[in-house]
Amino acid sequence: MLEIIESIIWGIVQGATEFLPVSSSGHLVLVPSVFGLRPPTLTEAAIAHLGTLLAVFIYFWKDIWAIIVGVLDGLVKRDPFGTADSRLGWFIVIGTIPAAAIGLPFEEQFEEWFGSPTMAACFLFVTAALIVIGERMASGDKPIEEMTWLDSIIIGVFQAGALFPGISRSGSTIVGGLLRGLDRSTAARFSFLLGIPAILGAGLGAVVDLFSLQNPAEQMVPMITVFLTSAIVGYACITWLLNWVRSRSLIPFAVYCALFGAFYLIFYVALA
């Protein structure tokens, strides 16, 4: 029973923090340390990511279908960038390259850093700073149809920053979009769509790892629990954040990140 409860906790943590700009990686590292829970295994964390991916697919299924059709139609007609949907598909591919180029060669180093709660707490301050900078400098109203190759590359570089524990992927990519002049809704929408390849890659690897365990059947119930919980909570958070970001500032999330990071550093490092 305890294992199921812990799976629900990890599903809630991942589902909420994957999309809210507060760093899912930071919370998956810090929450166990603060509350004395066992940390999620890499497989559990990746399965939880698959749950959030399902949330993205359900919420944006019309957009995703239009992108797939647009890309395929463009390839058939030998005009791959002829429509807004086909360009958006290629922008997602391009935006994924920076994180892949940095993350794959240094995968072991990043995994080591993900085991450090202190580093995650410190990088929460980076997330807070990015959000404040993005809000202060945001002034654009460019819709997604007017995005350029350079926009996608720069937003992809911001996404690569989330390889560090404590730096929010959604927060950094939304900020990247705001700095490139995208309107607030477009920045958030592209952030969620851009996360699909990265989340999918991690999740598929977890499925392979799950079936390579000695007794995979024993792990099915907790894995299904964390998957469904993260999907439900993730969908709710996508809906809520998209409504919030249209007309409200992200500064409250920056304040939260700074306070959570300071709380950990003061009470679990300085006073230890």
matplotlib code that plots the C-alpha trace (Angstrom):
import matplotlib.pyplot as plt

x = [0.0, 2.9, 4.3, 1.0, 0.8, 4.3, 3.5, 0.5, 2.8, 5.3, 2.6, 1.2, 4.7, 5.6, 2.2, 2.1, 5.7, 6.3, 4.1, 4.1, 7.4, 8.8, 11.1, 9.9, 13.5, 14.1, 11.0, 11.7, 15.1, 14.1, 10.7, 12.2, 14.9, 12.5, 9.8, 12.0, 10.5, 12.4, 13.4, 11.6, 13.6, 14.7, 12.1, 9.3, 10.4, 10.4, 7.0, 5.6, 7.0, 5.0, 1.9, 2.5, 3.1, -0.3, -1.7, -0.1, -1.4, -4.9, -5.0, -3.2, -4.4, -5.9, -2.7, -0.5, -2.7, -2.6, 1.2, 1.6, -0.7, 1.0, 4.5, 3.6, 1.7, 4.6, 7.0, 4.7, 4.3, 8.0, 7.2, 8.0, 7.6, 4.6, 2.1, 2.1, 1.5, 4.3, 6.7, 5.7, 6.5, 10.0, 10.4, 9.8, 12.5, 14.9, 14.1, 14.9, 18.5, 20.3, 19.2, 20.0, 23.4, 24.3, 22.5, 23.6, 27.4, 27.2, 24.4, 26.3, 27.4, 23.8, 22.5, 25.1, 24.0, 20.4, 21.4, 22.3, 19.4, 21.8, 22.5, 18.7, 18.0, 20.6, 19.3, 15.8, 17.2, 18.2, 14.6, 13.4, 15.8, 14.9, 11.2, 11.8, 13.9, 11.4, 8.5, 10.5, 11.6, 8.4, 6.8, 5.8, 2.6, 3.9, 1.5, 2.8, 2.2, 5.0, 7.6, 11.0, 13.8, 15.9, 13.0, 12.9, 16.7, 16.9, 13.9, 15.6, 18.8, 16.7, 15.2, 18.7, 19.2, 16.6, 19.2, 20.3, 18.2, 16.2, 15.9, 12.3, 11.9, 8.5, 9.7, 12.8, 11.2, 8.3, 10.8, 12.7, 9.5, 8.7, 12.2, 11.7, 8.6, 6.0, 2.7, 2.1, -0.3, 2.0, 5.1, 3.3, 1.8, 5.1, 6.8, 4.4, 4.7, 8.4, 8.6, 7.1, 10.3, 12.3, 9.6, 8.9, 12.6, 12.9, 9.6, 10.3, 13.6, 11.8, 9.4, 12.3, 13.9, 10.7, 10.4, 14.1, 13.5, 13.5, 9.8, 8.2, 4.7, 5.2, 6.0, 3.0, 0.5, 2.8, 3.9, 0.3, -0.6, 2.2, 1.4, -2.3, -1.8, 0.7, -1.5, -4.6, -2.7, -0.7, -3.8, -5.3, -2.1, -1.9, -5.5, -4.9, -1.5, -2.7, -5.6, -3.3, -0.5, -2.9, -3.3, -1.3, 2.4, 4.6, 6.3, 4.5, 6.2, 9.6, 8.9, 7.9, 11.1, 13.3, 11.5, 11.7, 15.4, 16.2, 14.2, 16.2, 19.5, 18.9, 17.2, 18.8, 22.3, 23.2, 21.6, 22.5]
y = [0.0, 2.4, 1.8, 2.8, 6.0, 6.9, 6.3, 8.7, 11.3, 11.1, 11.2, 14.4, 16.0, 15.2, 16.0, 19.4, 20.5, 19.4, 22.2, 24.8, 26.7, 25.4, 22.5, 18.9, 17.7, 19.9, 18.7, 15.1, 15.6, 17.9, 16.5, 13.2, 15.0, 17.4, 14.9, 11.9, 9.8, 7.4, 9.1, 7.8, 5.4, 6.5, 4.2, 5.6, 9.2, 8.3, 6.6, 9.7, 11.7, 9.4, 10.3, 14.0, 13.2, 11.6, 14.8, 16.9, 14.5, 14.7, 18.5, 19.3, 16.4, 18.7, 20.7, 17.5, 15.9, 19.1, 19.2, 15.5, 16.0, 19.2, 17.8, 14.6, 16.7, 19.0, 16.2, 14.6, 17.9, 18.7, 21.9, 21.0, 24.6, 25.6, 25.8, 27.1, 23.6, 22.0, 24.8, 24.3, 20.6, 21.4, 24.1, 21.5, 19.3, 22.2, 23.3, 19.8, 19.7, 21.9, 19.8, 16.5, 17.9, 18.8, 16.1, 13.0, 13.4, 14.4, 12.1, 10.5, 13.9, 15.2, 12.0, 12.6, 16.2, 15.0, 13.1, 16.4, 18.2, 21.1, 21.7, 21.4, 24.0, 26.4, 26.1, 26.9, 30.5, 30.3, 29.4, 32.3, 34.7, 33.6, 34.1, 37.6, 38.5, 37.1, 39.0, 42.3, 42.1, 40.6, 43.0, 41.0, 39.9, 37.6, 34.6, 31.1, 31.6, 34.3, 32.2, 31.9, 29.4, 31.6, 31.7, 27.9, 27.5, 30.1, 28.6, 25.2, 26.6, 27.7, 24.2, 22.7, 24.6, 22.3, 19.5, 20.9, 19.9, 22.8, 24.7, 24.4, 23.2, 24.9, 28.0, 28.4, 27.7, 30.1, 32.8, 32.1, 32.6, 35.8, 37.1, 36.4, 38.5, 35.7, 36.5, 34.9, 32.1, 31.2, 31.0, 28.6, 26.5, 26.1, 25.2, 22.3, 21.1, 21.4, 19.1, 16.1, 14.7, 14.9, 13.4, 10.7, 9.7, 9.4, 7.5, 4.9, 4.1, 3.6, 1.1, -0.9, -0.8, -1.9, -5.1, -5.8, -6.1, -9.6, -9.3, -6.7, -7.8, -6.8, -3.3, -2.9, -1.6, 1.2, 2.1, 2.3, 4.4, 6.9, 7.0, 7.8, 10.2, 12.3, 12.3, 13.5, 16.1, 17.2, 17.7, 19.9, 21.9, 22.5, 23.8, 26.0, 27.4, 28.3, 30.3, 31.9, 33.0, 34.7, 37.7, 37.1, 37.3, 34.3, 36.2, 34.2, 31.1, 32.9, 33.8, 30.2, 28.8, 31.3, 30.5, 26.8, 26.9, 29.2, 26.9, 23.9, 25.6, 27.2, 24.3, 21.3, 22.5, 25.5, 24.1, 20.5]
z = [0.0, 0.9, -2.6, -4.2, -2.1, -3.0, -6.7, -6.4, -4.8, -7.6, -10.2, -8.6, -8.3, -11.9, -13.4, -11.7, -12.0, -15.6, -16.9, -14.1, -14.4, -11.1, -12.4, -12.2, -12.0, -9.0, -7.2, -7.9, -6.2, -3.4, -2.3, -1.1, 0.8, 2.5, 3.4, 4.0, 1.2, -1.0, -4.2, -7.4, -9.4, -12.9, -14.3, -12.2, -13.1, -16.8, -16.6, -14.9, -17.8, -20.2, -18.2, -18.8, -22.4, -22.6, -21.1, -23.9, -26.6, -25.2, -24.8, -28.1, -30.2, -32.9, -33.1, -33.2, -35.9, -38.0, -37.6, -38.7, -41.7, -42.6, -42.5, -44.5, -47.0, -47.4, -48.0, -50.6, -52.4, -52.0, -50.3, -46.6, -45.3, -47.3, -44.5, -40.9, -39.5, -41.5, -40.4, -36.8, -37.1, -38.3, -35.7, -33.0, -34.6, -34.8, -31.2, -29.9, -31.4, -28.8, -25.8, -27.7, -28.8, -25.2, -23.3, -25.1, -24.9, -21.2, -20.1, -17.2, -15.8, -15.9, -14.2, -11.4, -10.9, -10.7, -7.5, -5.7, -3.9, -3.1, -6.8, -7.6, -4.9, -6.3, -9.8, -8.6, -8.2, -11.9, -12.8, -10.7, -12.3, -15.8, -15.2, -13.8, -16.8, -19.2, -17.6, -17.5, -21.1, -22.7, -25.0, -28.1, -29.7, -32.4, -33.0, -33.7, -37.5, -37.5, -35.8, -37.5, -37.6, -35.3, -32.7, -32.6, -32.2, -29.4, -27.5, -28.0, -26.3, -23.4, -23.2, -23.1, -19.8, -18.2, -18.4, -15.1, -12.1, -10.8, -14.1, -15.3, -18.9, -19.3, -17.5, -19.5, -22.9, -22.2, -21.2, -24.4, -26.4, -24.6, -25.2, -28.9, -29.1, -29.0, -27.4, -24.0, -25.1, -28.1, -25.9, -23.6, -26.4, -28.2, -24.9, -24.4, -28.0, -27.9, -24.9, -26.8, -28.3, -25.1, -22.9, -25.5, -25.6, -21.9, -21.5, -24.2, -22.6, -19.3, -20.9, -22.2, -18.7, -17.1, -19.1, -18.5, -14.7, -13.2, -12.0, -14.3, -13.4, -9.7, -10.9, -13.1, -10.5, -9.1, -12.6, -13.9, -10.9, -11.4, -15.1, -14.7, -11.8, -13.7, -16.8, -14.9, -12.9, -16.0, -18.1, -15.3, -15.0, -18.8, -18.8, -15.8, -16.9, -20.4, -18.9, -16.3, -18.7, -21.2, -18.8, -15.7, -14.8, -14.1, -11.2, -8.5, -9.8, -9.6, -6.0, -5.2, -6.8, -4.8, -1.5, -2.0, -2.9, 0.0, 2.4, 1.4, 1.6, 5.0, 6.8, 5.2, 4.4, 6.5, 9.7, 9.1]

ax = plt.figure().add_subplot(projection="3d")
ax.plot(x, y, z, "-o")
ax.set_aspect("equal")
plt.show()
